[in-house]
Amino acid sequence: MYKVRITVLETTFNERLAGEYGVEGLGCCPFHEEGEVFYADYAKPDGFCDEAWKSIYQFVFALAHGAGKDGGLFYHSDWIRKPGVVISSCNDGIRPVIFKLEATDEPS
């Protein structure tokens, strides 16, 4: 098993949806900031949002167990063009955080 690097690429905010459905004063996710880096294998890293982890853990698990190491791509090669990389997001529909997950050669 290998460590997976998780990088926060973007914290986004949908103003239209927030205006229609969000509570007053809602803004970007307060849990993560662009540029943060975490390492994981099968367990959620310290300081990582529980809900975001639920959304990405299956990709982290796959990468930690070698998915993409042989040059194979996720989803029959019609999604991400770089082996060992997944771009995914948390499940917050108003203020999703976008993550880059990368396989590493660092043993877990």
N, C-alpha and C positions, 0 to 999 in steps of 0.2 A: 504494500500500500504506500502511496505517495501523498505528500502535502499538495494542496490546491491553493493557489494564490487567488484571493477574492479582492478585486479593486472596485471601489465605488466610482463609477464613471460620471453619473449625473444624478442630481436630485431634481425631480421635475414637479410641476404644479399646474393643474388644469383649472384655470380661473373660472371658466364657464361652468364646469361641474361643481366647483366649490361654491359658486354663487347660488346655484340651484339646490345643492344638497348638503353642503358643508356647514359646520357650525361657525358662528361669528369668530373672526380672527384666525381662521385656519390658514396655514402657510405650508411651506415645504416641510418634509419630514424632519423632526428634531433629533432623530436617532443617529443619522449618518451624514457625513460631509463628503463632498467630492474629493477624491484623492486618497481617502482612507484605504488601508490595505490590511487584510486579515489572512490568516492561513488556517486551513481546516483539512480534515480527512473525512471521518464519519460523524464527528461531534461538532456542535455549534461552537464557534470561537467566542471567547469572553468579549463582552461588549457588543455583540452582534444582535440585532433586532430579532426577537422570536418569530414574528410573522414573516419577516423577510427570509429567515432560515427555512421556514416551512415551504416557501415558494421555490427555493433553489437547491435544497439539500440533495434531491435526486441527481442533479447534474454534478454536484460536488462528489457525491458517492461514486458515480460512474467514472469521473476523471481520476479520483483517488485510486481506483482499482484498474487503471490503465486504459480507459477509453480514450481513443485518439492517439495513443502512443505509437501505434502501427501505421499512422498516417490516415486512419479512417476518420470520417467526419460524422457528425451527428445528423440524424434524420435523413438518411440516404443521400447525403451530400447536397441537399437543396436548401440549406439554412445558413450555416457558417462555413466560410471557405478555408479557415485556418484549423488544421488539426490540433486537438488538445485545447480548444478555446470554445467557450459558451458565453453568449451575451443573454442575460436574463434579468428579470425585475421582480420586485416584491409584488404582493397582491393588493396593494392600495390603489384603487382606481382613480383617486383624485390627486394623490401626490406620490406616484411610484418612484422608487429608487432603482436605477439601472446599474447592474453589476457586470463586470467582466470576470469570468472564472477561467483560470489557466492551470493546466497540468504542469507539475514541476518534476524534476528528477530527484527531489529531496525526499528521502524515506521518511515515513511517518513514525 
